[in-house]
């Protein structure tokens, strides 16, 4: 397992450093979680920037890490605060990594979607987050939010070169 890549990922979250986070991923990397089931290539770079723009005080605390040179798993706690909000969100994730050339080429995050909706959507997430179809609604909403972010930010990012995954 590329432990240095995982350590850089955690440090990039804590330092809110988009450049460092982008450098951890292979240019052809893909990402999946329950809310974003299939993010690939440049779109992953945009997702990283989107999350950094909307969340602050990101902290990742590894509970355990294991793996070999090609694959790895990490169970960890992620905590954050949405910009402008007072409460803090917390989630326990199981992340599976695939590595190529000492960079993350595939990342799959698993977590309880209802727990995430309860924290990010407040009362409506608590009351309605468990309903069938709610996750697909949230996936569409998240994709639309990412699309809007890309449209607003694309001209700015075009003049800022980065390593690794680029928007």
C-alpha positions, 0 to 999 in steps of 0.5 A: 500500500502506498502509505505516503499517499494516504498520509498526504491525503489526510494531511491535505484534508487537515490543511485544506490544501487542494494542490496537495490533495490533487497530487495524491491522485493519478490523472486517470483516477476514479472515485465512488461513494454512496452520494457520488457513485462514479467520478472519474478523471478531471471531475475528481479534481473538481469534486475535491475543490467543491468539497474544500469550498463548501466544508471547513475544518476537515479532519481525518482520523485513521482507525486502522490501515492495511494493504500491500503495494497495489491495494489498501483499506482504511477505516477512519473518522471524518469530521467537518463543518459546513461553511457558515454552519455551527454544527460539526458533522462526523462520519465513519468510513471504510475506504478501499484504495488501488494504487498505481505509480505511488498515486491513488488510481481508485478510491471507494468510500463506504458509509451509511448514507442515512447518517450522512443525510441526517447530518448534512440535510438536518431535520429533513435528512433525519425524517426522510433520509431512510425513504426509498428513492431518497439516495437517488434524489441526493445523488442527482442533487449532488451531481447538479451542485458539482456541475454548477460549481464547475461552471462557475469555477472553470475560467478561474481554474484554467489559469491555475496549473496543478499536478495529479488530477486536474480539472 
